[in-house]
Amino acid sequence: MASDITIYSYKITGGIEIMKYAIINGEKEEAFKGGTGYCPYCNSELIARCGDVKINHWAHKGARNCDKWWENETEWHRQWKNKFPREWQEIVHFDETGEKHIADVKTTKNWIIEFQHSFIKNEERKARNNFYSKIVWVIDGLRRKTDRTQFIKSLQQGKSIPFGNKNIFMLNFPEESRLLKEWHNCGTPVFFDFSEINESPLWFLLPINIKDKAYIVPFSREEFIKTLNNDGFDELCYKIIPEIEQILVKNRKIISRNNSYRPRPIRSRKRL
């Protein structure tokens, strides 16, 4: 059984539809009082919204939503974006067909980081995975009141598997956690964030497709940010994770063989 599991909580601000940056004279600029700029996606005019209650942001004139994938941004989004270089934030990404969307963060190695607070349909998630190809999801685990409790229960009922200096938690019934059920077998790296407290870990849902099992690893925020900022995600996803998957698959085969082994009964020899 998993032990020593700590997840902190925090209060999140309400969602508001905003953009952090506008283009002014060819440069990305944050909102300032009386400012006007242009949307990096559709090139329409943006006006600055600055006040004491809501965070400073840019908004389109009128009720316009130029990118269908753009969700209402919260302070949680803003805090995460600020952990990465300014030039990586709110990048318009194109595919080979010319389709374009605004990525929350795009690294120099073309990893897209999407910070997801609201519910997302499976069809849209698959579309984003296909569009970006190299995508990392960070999920706000405190949007629903029950997610944190269900997640902790799944961890406590799981099995801890040592791997190097970390423990991998094998969860036998991921469908009992709504959050895990939604993101299990996503096929791309998924990190659950249950707190804004720096000392608390993220929980990394490994992109390993093993039927009816979910594998979770605690991952420090500092390590997560450092790995992405130092372009270390290629090694993590293309070298380390496949090695972990090979070990897990091998262990499952050994366990399966042991469970299926039945010793033959010993027959007594007849006396001559």
N, C-alpha and C positions, 0 to 999 in steps of 0.2 A: 504494500500500500504506500502511496506517495505521502511524504511528510514534510514538515517545515515549509509549508506553502503560504506565502504572504502576498496578498493583493490589496493595495491601498485604494481609497476612493477619493473623488473630488467632485465639486459642483461645476457644471459646465454652463456657459452663457447660452442664451437663445440664438437660434440661427438667423442670419440675415444675408440677403443675396448681395454679395460684394465681389470686387476684384481688388487685389492689393496694388497692382501696377497699371499705369497707363503709359502710352508712348507720347513723349513730349520732345520735339526736336530730335527725333531718332533715338532717344534714350528712355529707359524704364525709370519711372518716377512714382514714388508713393504719393498718396493724396495729401493735399494741403489746402487750407481755406481759400475759397475763390478760384481754385485751380480747374483747368479744363485740359483734356488730353484726348487720345484716340485709343480705341480698343485694339489690342494686338491681334485679335482674332478676326473681327469683321471691319475694322478701321472706321467704325462709326464713333461719333463724339461721346466722350465720357465727362461727367461732372463730378467734382470732389464732394463727398459728404463727410463733414467733420463736426464732431460734437462731443459732449461730455459723457453721454450714455453709451453710444455704439462706437466701435473702433473705427478709425478713419479708413475710408474706402472710396473706390471709384464706382459709379453706377451709370448705366446707359440712360440716355434721355428717354423717358417713357418706359413702359413695361416690356423690355426686350430681353430675350434670353437667346443669345447668339449660338451658344454651344449646348446641345441637348444633354451632354454628359456633365455639364457644370452644375454642381450642387450648391445649395445655400451654405456659405462658409461661416464657421464659428470661430471663436477665439482659439479653440483646440487646433483647427487647421492652421491658423496664423502662427501659433507657437511652434508647431512642427516645421512649417516652411522656414521660419527664422533660424533653424538649426543648420541650414544649408546655404551655400553661397548665393548671393543675390542673383547672379547671372544664370543660376539653375532654376529659378522659381518662375512659375506660370509661363511655360514655354509652349509655343504653338508647334505641334508635332505633325508632320505630313507622312502619309504612306505613299507607296509607289503609284496609287491610282489618283493621288491628289487630295484624297480625303484628309481633313485636318481636325484636331481637337486640342484643347488646352490641357497640358499635363501639369499637375501640381508642382512636381520637381522632375527635372531631367538631368542626369549626370553626364560627365564627359565620356563615359563608356556606354551611353544611350540607355541606361536603366531608368525607367519611369517609376516614380514613387507616387502612388495615389493614396491620399488620406481620406478614408471613407467614414463619414458619420451616419448618414441616413441609410435606410434600407435600399438595397440594390437588387433588381430582379436578376435571376440566373442568366437570362438571355443577354442582358446588357453587360454583365460581368464577362461572359464568354466573348462578346463582341470587343470589349476593351482588351482582354487578354490577346486576342488575335490581332487587333490593330497595333498594339504596342509591342508585342512579342516578348520584350524584356521588361517585365513589370513586377513591382513589389507593392503589396497591399498592406497598409497600416489601418487597422479597424478600431474605431472607438468602441470599447467594450462596455461603456457606461450609458449608452443611449437608452437601453431598456433596463428596467430595474432588476429583472430576473436573470440577466445574462451572467453577471458576476457570480451569483450564488450557484447557478447551474454549472458554470465552468469549474469552480472550486470543487464541487461535488464530484465531477468527472475526474479531476486530477487525483482526488483522495481515493477514488476507487480504482485508479490505474496502477500500473506496475512500473517501477523505476528500473531503468536499464543503464548501468554505468557506461560512459563512452568518453575516454580521455579524462579531462577535468570537469566534465559536465554529466548531468543525468538526463536521459531521454525518458519521457513518460509515455508509456504505451497505454492508450485508452481503448478499452474493449467495446464501449457502447457510446460512440460519439453522437449518436442520434438523440441521446437524452439531454444534450446541451443544445439549445436552439442555435447558438452562435456557431458551434462546431458543425452542426448539421448543415447550416447554410454554406459554410466555407470548406467543409471536408471535400477532398479530391478536387480542389480548385485547379491544381496543376501548376500553380505558381507560388512563390513565397508569400506567406500571409503572417502578419504579426498582429497580435491582439494587445491593445493598450488599455489597461484598466485604471490608469492614473497619470497625473501630470507630475507626480513626485519623482524626482530624479533617481532616488535610491531604489525604486521599485522596478522590477524587470519588465520587459516585453515578453510575450509568450509566442514563440515561433512555431507555427504549424507547418511542419516539414512537408514539402511537395512530393510526398511518397505515396504512390498508388498501391496500397496493400488493402485488399478487401476487408471491410468491416473494422478496420483499425485506424486510429489517428495517432500521430506521433508528435509530441510537443516538447520543446526545449526552452528553458528560461534563457533570455538573451538580454544582457544589460543595454540600456539606452545608449550609454557611452560607446559600447562596442558596435552597436547598430550604426550610429552616426559616423563613427570613425571608419568602419568598413566601407560605407558608401562614399564618404568624402575622400578616401584613399583608393578608390576604384578596386576594392577587394571583393566585390560581389560576384565577379566572374569566377574566381577561385572557389568561393563558397558554393555556388550553384552548379558549376560544371566539374568540380573535383571532389569537394568534401561531402556534399550531399549524396552523390552517387556511391561513394565509399560507404557512407552510413547505410544506404539502402541495401547494398550487397551484404553487409553484416547482419542487418535485420532479417533479410530474406533467408540467409543461411541459418540464423538462429531459429526462425520459424520452422524450417524444414527439419532441423534437429529435434525440436520440441514435438513436432508432428510425428516423427519416426518413433520417438520414445513413447508417446502416448498410444501409438498403434501397436507397439510391441507387446506380445503376450507370450510369456514363457510356456513351453510345453510341460505338461504334467509329468512328473517322474514316476515311471512304472516300476513296481517291485519285481525283481527277477524271481522266477519260479525255482524252487530248490530241486536239485536233481535227486 
